[in-house]
Amino acid sequence: MVATQTGENAMPAALEGVRVLHVPHLMTLMAGRLLANLGADVLLLEPPGGAAARRIPPFLHRDPSPHGSLPFLFATTSHRSITLDLAHRDALPLLRRLLGTCQIVLTGGDRAEIEALARLGLDPEAALAEHPHLVWIRVTGFGMDGPHADWLCPDLIGVAMSGIMSLAGYLDRAPTMPPWGQGYVATGMRAAEGAMLALRVAETTGEGQIVDVAMQEALSMAQETAMQYWDMRRELRKRQGSASLLPGVGTYPCADGYVYTMIGIPGFGAPWPVMVQWMAEEGKAEDLTEPEWQQLLTSMDLRTVTGLLAQPAALAEIKPKFDHVEQVLLRFFASHDKTYLYEEGQKRRLLIGPVNSAKDLVENRQLNARGWYQRVLHPERGEEVVYPGPPFRLMKTPWRITRRPPLIGEHNAEIWGGEFGLTPAQIAALAGSGTI
């Protein structure tokens, strides 16, 4: 059972009628998730023992079975699973028939893995010659050509070589690795975008194509303006951590965690005097209501700080005053929890945001009020699992989770039997020989 909004199940899905053959890999899981929950019929093509991606920790209830991997469970809702040993002598005729029913094929890995798949029948050039409408998504670390094409590219290598890791962390320390999987997630999102664009072309012209997605290229787009800084100014953007020249801009500890604030930045919420007034109402502004400090805080903006950067002596002179304001602000934030700071700040148009944990997000009033989370029944476990919702909402063709992640080969009878016409005896013989 899947909890959805009233009437949603009666609405058509955005990718209804589109079939995707998904050979699961860490780089492709997010793409499969997006396509499946947008309504595509995504078939996981797994070896008889299950895909290697099923063994990624952590595990639900610490269950290390192929059906307990949390990353896999997260990414494979609304999928169906069929098994086929591509190396088996009897597999190729089944694979070729399967390719003829698909609009999109989704594969990933390093170049050696991609070439190995091609030798086993998942060859995009040969498939497009036989089925010109196919959109073939090929996700690798560095692409299929160039000097790094043969290099391995797990998530950590991707975030390092794309440049985004150089911007993560603190200036006085080594770069920090973003949370595990960010490279895979971002690359999978780009792969899904490429698939849908190529599908649009194929539906319009009848001509499919190969969509080549490289993790390094997909992630390099997340550097904001760092490349332009170097290209145009020959300056390297530096990681900032929580540091800021301006008091009121950065990450601050509070009673139950942290908040991130941008106070006094022109065009970004209320100015500093509003913050001081709030602190004064609670008797915690200390001396910041005095004329000396009011004058400083009123004049504090990006233009002032930019000017100070060009005058190191002036910046050194004013820094002790900035430090004093910071200390008063730190004491104020430490006396409150992040929800109070966020909600009271919003009332005053002050940009104060809670640094939410996963627990905070699950309990978040806004996300729950909008019905973002979806509870999906796992009957074999006898429990419902809460899944995150869509990254965007299509009002007429909504995203929805139509089924829980599949068991290994759970839909063999539906596809090999019901669709391809194999008898139960033939399916049993294929299973007995290790073909499926």
C-alpha positions as CSV (number, residue, x, y, z in Angstrom):
1,M,0.0,0.0,0.0
2,V,1.2,3.5,-0.8
3,A,-0.2,6.6,0.8
4,T,-1.0,9.2,-1.9
5,Q,-3.0,12.4,-2.0
6,T,-6.8,12.0,-2.8
7,G,-7.4,11.4,-6.5
8,E,-3.7,11.2,-7.4
9,N,-3.9,7.6,-8.4
10,A,-6.5,8.4,-11.1
11,M,-4.2,10.9,-12.8
12,P,-1.8,9.8,-15.6
13,A,1.9,9.7,-14.8
14,A,4.4,11.9,-16.7
15,L,6.3,8.9,-18.2
16,E,3.4,6.5,-18.5
17,G,4.0,4.1,-21.4
18,V,7.8,4.5,-21.3
19,R,9.8,1.3,-20.5
20,V,13.3,1.6,-19.1
21,L,15.7,-1.3,-18.9
22,H,17.9,-0.5,-15.9
23,V,21.2,-2.4,-15.3
24,P,21.7,-1.1,-11.7
25,H,25.0,0.5,-10.7
26,L,25.7,3.0,-8.0
27,M,26.0,5.8,-10.6
28,T,22.5,5.0,-12.1
29,L,20.3,4.4,-9.0
30,M,19.1,8.0,-8.6
31,A,18.3,8.2,-12.4
32,G,16.2,5.0,-12.0
33,R,14.4,6.4,-9.0
34,L,13.4,9.6,-10.8
35,L,12.2,7.8,-13.9
36,A,10.3,5.1,-12.1
37,N,8.4,7.4,-9.7
38,L,7.6,9.6,-12.7
39,G,5.7,6.7,-14.1
40,A,8.1,4.8,-16.3
41,D,8.0,1.0,-16.2
42,V,11.6,0.5,-15.0
43,L,12.8,-3.1,-15.2
44,L,15.8,-3.9,-13.0
45,L,17.9,-6.4,-15.0
46,E,19.7,-8.4,-12.3
47,P,21.9,-11.5,-12.2
48,P,20.1,-14.5,-10.6
49,G,21.8,-13.7,-7.2
50,G,20.8,-10.0,-7.3
51,A,22.6,-6.8,-8.3
52,A,25.8,-5.9,-6.4
53,A,24.1,-2.6,-5.5
54,R,21.8,-4.5,-3.2
55,R,24.7,-5.1,-0.8
56,I,25.4,-1.4,0.0
57,P,25.2,-0.6,3.7
58,P,23.6,0.7,5.9
59,F,20.8,-1.9,6.2
60,L,17.2,-1.6,7.4
61,H,17.1,-3.1,10.9
62,R,20.7,-4.1,10.3
63,D,19.5,-6.8,7.9
64,P,22.4,-7.5,5.5
65,S,20.3,-9.5,3.1
66,P,20.0,-8.4,-0.5
67,H,16.6,-6.9,0.5
68,G,17.8,-4.8,3.4
69,S,20.2,-2.2,1.8
70,L,18.8,1.3,2.6
71,P,20.4,3.0,-0.4
72,F,18.9,0.3,-2.7
73,L,15.5,0.5,-1.0
74,F,15.5,4.2,-1.3
75,A,16.4,4.2,-5.0
76,T,14.3,1.3,-6.4
77,T,10.7,2.1,-5.5
78,S,8.2,1.6,-8.3
79,H,10.7,-0.7,-10.1
80,R,10.1,-4.3,-11.2
81,S,12.9,-6.9,-11.1
82,I,13.7,-9.6,-13.6
83,T,16.8,-11.8,-13.5
84,L,19.0,-12.8,-16.4
85,D,22.6,-14.1,-16.5
86,L,24.0,-12.2,-19.4
87,A,27.0,-14.5,-19.6
88,H,24.8,-17.6,-20.1
89,R,24.6,-19.1,-23.7
90,D,20.8,-18.9,-23.7
91,A,20.5,-15.3,-22.5
92,L,21.1,-13.3,-25.7
93,P,17.8,-14.1,-27.4
94,L,15.9,-13.1,-24.3
95,L,17.9,-9.9,-24.0
96,R,17.3,-8.9,-27.6
97,R,13.6,-9.4,-27.2
98,L,13.6,-7.4,-24.1
99,L,15.5,-4.5,-25.7
100,G,12.8,-4.3,-28.4
101,T,10.2,-3.5,-25.8
102,C,12.2,-0.6,-24.3
103,Q,12.5,3.1,-25.0
104,I,15.4,3.8,-22.6
105,V,18.3,1.7,-21.5
106,L,20.2,2.8,-18.4
107,T,23.7,1.5,-17.7
108,G,26.7,2.7,-15.7
109,G,30.2,1.8,-14.5
110,D,33.8,2.4,-15.5
111,R,34.8,1.9,-19.1
112,A,35.9,-1.7,-18.6
113,E,32.4,-2.5,-17.1
114,I,30.6,-0.8,-20.0
115,E,32.7,-2.7,-22.5
116,A,32.1,-5.9,-20.7
117,L,28.3,-5.3,-20.9
118,A,28.6,-4.6,-24.6
119,R,30.3,-8.0,-25.1
120,L,27.4,-9.6,-23.3
121,G,24.8,-8.0,-25.6
122,L,24.3,-4.6,-24.1
123,D,26.0,-2.8,-26.9
124,P,24.4,0.6,-27.6
125,E,25.6,0.8,-31.3
126,A,24.3,-2.6,-32.1
127,A,21.0,-2.0,-30.2
128,L,20.4,1.3,-32.0
129,A,21.1,-0.3,-35.4
130,E,18.3,-2.8,-34.6
131,H,16.1,-0.4,-32.6
132,P,16.7,3.1,-33.9
133,H,14.3,4.7,-31.4
134,L,16.3,3.6,-28.3
135,V,17.7,6.2,-25.9
136,W,20.8,4.6,-24.3
137,I,22.1,6.2,-21.1
138,R,25.7,5.4,-20.4
139,V,27.1,6.8,-17.0
140,T,30.8,6.6,-16.3
141,G,33.3,8.5,-14.2
142,F,35.1,10.4,-16.9
143,G,33.4,9.4,-20.2
144,M,34.3,6.8,-22.7
145,D,37.2,8.7,-24.3
146,G,40.0,11.0,-23.1
147,P,43.1,10.2,-21.0
148,H,41.2,9.3,-17.9
149,A,38.5,7.1,-19.5
150,D,40.0,3.9,-18.0
151,W,40.3,5.4,-14.5
152,L,38.1,4.1,-11.7
153,C,35.7,6.8,-10.3
154,P,33.9,5.9,-7.0
155,D,32.0,8.7,-5.3
156,L,35.0,10.1,-3.4
157,I,37.1,10.4,-6.6
158,G,34.3,12.1,-8.4
159,V,33.8,14.8,-5.8
160,A,37.5,15.3,-5.5
161,M,38.3,15.5,-9.2
162,S,35.3,17.6,-10.1
163,G,36.6,20.5,-8.0
164,I,33.7,20.7,-5.5
165,M,35.7,19.1,-2.7
166,S,38.3,22.0,-2.8
167,L,35.4,24.3,-1.7
168,A,34.2,22.1,1.1
169,G,35.4,22.6,4.7
170,Y,37.6,25.1,6.5
171,L,40.4,27.2,5.1
172,D,42.9,26.1,7.8
173,R,42.3,22.4,7.2
174,A,42.3,19.9,4.4
175,P,39.3,19.8,2.1
176,T,36.3,17.9,3.5
177,M,34.5,15.1,1.7
178,P,30.8,15.9,1.2
179,P,28.4,13.2,2.7
180,W,28.9,9.9,0.9
181,G,26.9,9.4,-2.3
182,Q,26.6,13.0,-3.3
183,G,28.6,12.3,-6.5
184,Y,26.4,9.4,-7.4
185,V,23.2,11.3,-6.6
186,A,24.1,14.4,-8.6
187,T,25.3,12.3,-11.6
188,G,22.1,10.2,-11.5
189,M,20.0,13.3,-11.6
190,R,21.9,14.6,-14.7
191,A,21.5,11.2,-16.3
192,A,17.7,11.3,-15.8
193,E,17.5,14.8,-17.3
194,G,19.5,13.6,-20.3
195,A,17.3,10.6,-20.7
196,M,14.1,12.7,-20.8
197,L,15.5,15.2,-23.2
198,A,16.7,12.5,-25.6
199,L,13.4,10.7,-25.2
200,R,11.6,13.9,-26.3
201,V,13.8,13.9,-29.5
202,A,13.2,10.2,-30.1
203,E,9.4,10.6,-29.8
204,T,9.5,13.6,-32.2
205,T,11.9,12.3,-34.8
206,G,12.0,8.5,-34.3
207,E,15.7,8.7,-33.8
208,G,17.3,7.6,-30.5
209,Q,20.8,8.3,-29.4
210,I,23.5,7.5,-26.8
211,V,23.5,9.9,-23.8
212,D,27.0,10.0,-22.4
213,V,27.1,11.1,-18.7
214,A,30.5,11.6,-16.9
215,M,30.5,12.1,-13.2
216,Q,33.4,14.6,-13.3
217,E,31.5,16.8,-15.8
218,A,28.1,16.5,-14.0
219,L,29.7,17.5,-10.6
220,S,31.9,20.3,-12.0
221,M,28.7,22.3,-12.5
222,A,28.3,22.5,-8.7
223,Q,31.3,24.8,-8.2
224,E,29.1,27.9,-8.6
225,T,31.5,30.6,-9.9
226,A,34.8,29.0,-9.0
227,M,35.8,28.2,-12.6
228,Q,34.9,31.7,-13.7
229,Y,37.0,33.2,-10.8
230,W,40.0,31.4,-12.2
231,D,39.2,31.8,-15.9
232,M,38.5,35.6,-15.7
233,R,40.5,36.7,-12.7
234,R,43.1,34.0,-12.1
235,E,41.9,33.7,-8.5
236,L,41.1,30.5,-6.7
237,R,37.8,30.5,-4.7
238,K,38.7,29.4,-1.2
239,R,36.6,27.3,1.2
240,Q,35.1,29.3,4.0
241,G,33.7,26.8,6.4
242,S,31.6,28.9,8.8
243,A,33.9,31.9,8.7
244,S,32.6,35.3,7.7
245,L,34.0,38.8,7.8
246,L,30.6,40.1,8.8
247,P,29.1,39.3,12.2
248,G,25.7,37.7,11.8
249,V,26.7,35.8,8.6
250,G,27.6,32.1,9.1
251,T,26.8,29.0,11.3
252,Y,26.2,29.5,15.0
253,P,25.6,27.0,17.8
254,C,22.3,27.2,19.6
255,A,20.7,25.3,22.5
256,D,19.9,22.2,20.4
257,G,22.1,22.3,17.4
258,Y,23.0,25.0,14.9
259,V,21.5,27.8,12.8
260,Y,22.8,29.5,9.7
261,T,22.2,33.2,9.5
262,M,22.5,36.1,7.0
263,I,21.8,39.2,9.0
264,G,22.2,42.7,7.6
265,I,23.0,41.6,4.0
266,P,21.2,44.1,1.6
267,G,18.4,42.4,-0.3
268,F,18.4,39.4,2.1
269,G,16.0,40.1,4.8
270,A,15.8,42.7,7.7
271,P,18.8,44.8,8.7
272,W,20.8,44.5,11.9
273,P,18.8,47.0,14.0
274,V,15.8,44.6,13.8
275,M,18.0,41.9,15.3
276,V,19.2,44.2,18.1
277,Q,15.6,45.2,18.8
278,W,14.6,41.5,19.2
279,M,17.5,40.9,21.5
280,A,16.7,44.0,23.5
281,E,13.1,42.8,24.0
282,E,14.5,39.8,25.8
283,G,17.0,41.7,27.7
284,K,19.9,40.1,25.9
285,A,21.2,42.9,23.6
286,E,23.8,43.9,26.3
287,D,25.5,47.1,25.0
288,L,24.4,46.8,21.3
289,T,21.6,49.4,21.8
290,E,24.1,52.1,22.6
291,P,24.7,54.8,19.9
292,E,28.3,53.6,19.2
293,W,27.1,50.1,18.3
294,Q,23.9,51.2,16.6
295,Q,26.0,53.4,14.2
296,L,28.3,50.5,13.4
297,L,25.5,48.0,12.8
298,T,23.5,50.3,10.7
299,S,26.4,50.9,8.4
300,M,27.4,47.3,8.1
301,D,26.8,45.9,4.7
302,L,28.5,44.2,1.8
303,R,29.7,47.5,0.2
304,T,31.4,48.4,3.5
305,V,33.1,45.1,3.9
306,T,34.2,45.0,0.2
307,G,35.9,48.4,0.8
308,L,37.5,47.1,4.0
309,L,39.0,44.2,2.1
310,A,40.9,46.6,0.0
311,Q,42.2,48.3,3.1
312,P,43.8,45.7,5.4
313,A,44.7,48.3,8.1
314,A,41.1,49.5,8.3
315,L,39.9,45.9,8.5
316,A,42.3,45.1,11.3
317,E,41.1,48.2,13.2
318,I,37.4,47.4,13.0
319,K,37.7,43.6,13.6
320,P,37.7,43.8,17.4
321,K,34.3,45.6,17.2
322,F,33.0,42.9,14.9
323,D,34.3,40.2,17.3
324,H,32.4,41.9,20.1
325,V,29.1,41.9,18.2
326,E,29.7,38.2,17.4
327,Q,30.1,37.3,21.0
328,V,26.9,39.0,22.0
329,L,25.1,37.3,19.2
330,L,26.6,33.9,20.2
331,R,25.3,34.2,23.7
332,F,21.8,35.1,22.4
333,F,21.6,32.1,20.0
334,A,23.0,29.8,22.7
335,S,20.0,30.6,24.9
336,H,17.4,29.4,22.4
337,D,16.6,26.3,20.3
338,K,16.8,26.4,16.6
339,T,13.0,26.2,16.0
340,Y,12.4,29.2,18.1
341,L,15.1,31.2,16.5
342,Y,13.8,30.3,13.0
343,E,10.2,31.0,13.7
344,E,10.8,34.3,15.6
345,G,13.3,35.3,13.0
346,Q,10.8,34.7,10.2
347,K,8.3,37.0,12.0
348,R,10.9,39.8,11.8
349,R,12.1,38.9,8.3
350,L,15.5,37.9,9.6
351,L,17.3,35.2,7.6
352,I,17.8,32.6,10.3
353,G,17.6,29.0,9.2
354,P,17.8,25.8,11.3
355,V,20.6,23.4,10.3
356,N,18.2,20.4,10.2
357,S,19.1,16.9,11.0
358,A,17.4,13.9,9.4
359,K,15.2,13.7,12.5
360,D,14.3,17.3,12.1
361,L,13.2,16.7,8.5
362,V,11.1,13.7,9.3
363,E,9.3,15.8,12.0
364,N,9.2,19.0,9.9
365,R,5.7,20.6,10.0
366,Q,6.0,22.0,6.5
367,L,7.0,18.8,4.8
368,N,4.3,16.8,6.6
369,A,1.6,19.4,6.0
370,R,2.3,19.1,2.2
371,G,2.2,15.3,2.4
372,W,5.7,15.1,1.1
373,Y,6.6,11.8,2.8
374,Q,5.0,8.6,1.5
375,R,4.5,5.5,3.6
376,V,5.0,2.3,1.6
377,L,4.0,-1.1,2.9
378,H,6.6,-3.8,2.8
379,P,4.3,-6.9,3.2
380,E,7.2,-9.4,3.6
381,R,8.4,-7.3,6.5
382,G,5.0,-6.6,7.9
383,E,5.7,-2.9,8.2
384,E,5.5,0.5,6.5
385,V,8.6,2.4,5.5
386,V,8.6,6.2,5.2
387,Y,10.1,7.4,1.9
388,P,11.1,10.9,0.9
389,G,8.9,12.5,-1.7
390,P,9.5,14.1,-5.1
391,P,12.1,16.8,-6.0
392,F,9.4,18.6,-7.9
393,R,5.6,18.4,-8.2
394,L,3.7,18.0,-11.5
395,M,0.2,19.0,-10.8
396,K,-1.4,17.1,-13.7
397,T,1.0,14.1,-14.0
398,P,2.1,13.6,-10.4
399,W,5.1,11.7,-9.1
400,R,4.0,8.7,-7.0
401,I,5.5,5.6,-5.6
402,T,3.5,2.7,-7.1
403,R,5.2,-0.2,-5.3
404,R,7.8,-1.0,-2.8
405,P,11.3,-2.0,-4.0
406,P,11.2,-5.4,-5.7
407,L,12.6,-8.7,-4.5
408,I,15.2,-10.3,-6.7
409,G,13.5,-11.6,-9.8
410,E,10.0,-10.9,-8.3
411,H,8.6,-10.1,-11.7
412,N,10.1,-12.9,-13.8
413,A,6.7,-14.6,-14.3
414,E,5.1,-11.3,-15.3
415,I,7.7,-10.5,-17.9
416,W,9.1,-13.8,-19.1
417,G,5.8,-15.6,-18.8
418,G,2.9,-13.1,-19.0
419,E,4.5,-10.8,-21.6
420,F,7.0,-13.0,-23.5
421,G,4.7,-16.1,-23.5
422,L,7.1,-18.6,-21.8
423,T,5.3,-21.4,-20.0
424,P,5.9,-22.1,-16.3
425,A,7.8,-25.2,-17.4
426,Q,10.1,-23.1,-19.7
427,I,10.7,-20.6,-17.0
428,A,11.5,-23.4,-14.5
429,A,13.9,-24.8,-17.1
430,L,15.6,-21.4,-17.5
431,A,15.9,-21.0,-13.8
432,G,17.3,-24.5,-13.4
433,S,20.0,-23.9,-16.0
434,G,20.9,-20.6,-14.3
435,T,19.8,-18.5,-17.3
436,I,17.3,-16.5,-15.1
